[in-house]
Amino acid sequence: MTELATTVGAALLFTLLAMWATRPAASCELAPEPHQRLNLDRLVDREHLATDVREIARLARRYAARAAPAVATDVMIAQCEEELDAQLVTAHDVTIEQVRSARTRER
């Protein structure tokens, strides 16, 4: 039983190390999503935009934490959010003002 537990523990440790070593590099990109025009008069589309805006904030923070020294984090977050906002505008045919308005509501 001890040999089995040791073998399983070693296999688990090896798996975790392999996953850590092959993790994707930090990137400032939204996950691919099919082009879909959002009609912000509909509640479901407003919720979709709000979810995307929260995801942008999360991605920008993670990107900055991995890619920039601590002193430049805020600048890196702002730059990444701008890039992601542009991707969101293209993906959903919304205006940058609508994205910023949604972000203001989320903060």
DRENDRENLO-394441 format. One line per field, with one value per residue (C-alpha): residue in three letters; y, x, z; residue number from 1. Coordinates in Angstrom, 1 decimal, decimal comma, always signed. Layout:
N
residuo = [Ala ...]
y = [Y ...]
x = [X ...]
z = [Z ...]
num = [NUM ...]
***
This chain:
107
residuo = [Met Thr Glu Leu Ala Thr Thr Val Gly Ala Ala Leu Leu Phe Thr Leu Leu Ala Met Trp Ala Thr Arg Pro Ala Ala Ser Cys Glu Leu Ala Pro Glu Pro His Gln Arg Leu Asn Leu Asp Arg Leu Val Asp Arg Glu His Leu Ala Thr Asp Val Arg Glu Ile Ala Arg Leu Ala Arg Arg Tyr Ala Ala Arg Ala Ala Pro Ala Val Ala Thr Asp Val Met Ile Ala Gln Cys Glu Glu Glu Leu Asp Ala Gln Leu Val Thr Ala His Asp Val Thr Ile Glu Gln Val Arg Ser Ala Arg Thr Arg Glu Arg]
y = [+0,0 +2,4 +1,8 +2,5 +5,8 +6,8 +6,1 +7,9 +10,9 +11,0 +10,8 +13,6 +15,8 +15,1 +16,0 +19,3 +20,2 +19,3 +21,5 +24,4 +24,1 +24,1 +26,9 +29,4 +32,7 +35,8 +37,4 +40,3 +38,6 +37,7 +34,1 +33,5 +34,1 +34,1 +37,5 +38,5 +41,9 +42,9 +44,7 +46,6 +47,1 +43,4 +42,4 +39,3 +41,3 +43,9 +41,0 +39,5 +42,8 +43,2 +39,7 +40,5 +43,7 +41,8 +39,3 +42,1 +43,5 +40,1 +39,3 +42,7 +42,3 +38,8 +39,9 +42,8 +40,7 +38,2 +40,6 +43,8 +44,8 +45,9 +49,7 +49,5 +47,4 +50,1 +51,3 +47,8 +47,1 +50,3 +49,4 +45,8 +47,0 +49,3 +46,5 +44,2 +46,9 +47,2 +43,5 +43,6 +46,5 +44,4 +41,2 +42,6 +45,7 +48,0 +51,4 +52,1 +54,4 +51,5 +49,4 +52,2 +52,8 +49,1 +49,2 +52,1 +50,2 +47,2 +49,1]
x = [+0,0 +2,9 +4,5 +1,1 +0,7 +4,3 +3,8 +0,5 +2,0 +5,0 +2,7 +0,6 +3,6 +5,0 +1,7 +1,5 +5,0 +4,3 +1,2 +3,1 +6,0 +3,7 +1,3 +0,5 +2,4 +0,7 -1,3 -3,6 -6,3 -9,9 -10,8 -12,1 -15,9 -18,1 -19,1 -22,4 -24,0 -25,3 -28,5 -28,2 -32,0 -32,1 -31,3 -29,5 -27,1 -26,5 -25,6 -23,3 -21,5 -21,2 -19,7 -17,2 -16,2 -15,5 -13,5 -11,4 -10,6 -9,6 -7,5 -5,7 -4,8 -3,5 -1,5 +0,0 +0,9 +2,8 +4,3 +5,3 +7,3 +5,2 +5,8 +4,3 +1,3 -1,3 +0,0 +0,1 -3,4 -4,7 -2,9 -4,2 -7,8 -7,6 -6,6 -9,3 -11,9 -11,0 -11,4 -14,8 -16,0 -15,1 -16,6 -20,0 -20,5 -20,8 -19,2 -16,3 -18,6 -20,9 -18,0 -16,8 -20,3 -20,6 -17,2 -18,4 -21,4 -19,3 -16,9]
z = [+0,0 +0,8 -2,6 -4,3 -2,4 -3,2 -6,9 -7,0 -5,2 -7,5 -10,6 -9,3 -8,6 -12,0 -13,6 -11,8 -12,7 -16,4 -16,4 -14,8 -17,3 -20,3 -19,3 -22,0 -22,0 -20,7 -23,5 -23,8 -25,9 -25,5 -26,0 -29,5 -29,7 -32,7 -34,1 -32,5 -32,7 -29,2 -29,0 -25,7 -25,5 -24,5 -21,0 -22,1 -24,3 -21,6 -19,3 -22,0 -22,3 -18,5 -18,4 -21,1 -19,4 -16,1 -18,1 -19,6 -16,2 -15,0 -18,1 -17,9 -14,2 -14,8 -17,9 -16,1 -13,1 -15,3 -17,8 -16,0 -12,9 -10,0 -10,6 -14,1 -13,4 -13,6 -17,0 -18,3 -17,1 -18,8 -22,1 -22,1 -21,3 -24,3 -26,6 -25,2 -25,5 -29,2 -29,6 -27,9 -30,1 -33,2 -31,9 -30,8 -33,0 -29,9 -29,5 -27,2 -25,3 -24,6 -23,4 -21,1 -19,8 -19,0 -17,2 -15,1 -14,0 -13,1 -10,9]
num = [1 2 3 4 5 6 7 8 9 10 11 12 13 14 15 16 17 18 19 20 21 22 23 24 25 26 27 28 29 30 31 32 33 34 35 36 37 38 39 40 41 42 43 44 45 46 47 48 49 50 51 52 53 54 55 56 57 58 59 60 61 62 63 64 65 66 67 68 69 70 71 72 73 74 75 76 77 78 79 80 81 82 83 84 85 86 87 88 89 90 91 92 93 94 95 96 97 98 99 100 101 102 103 104 105 106 107]
***
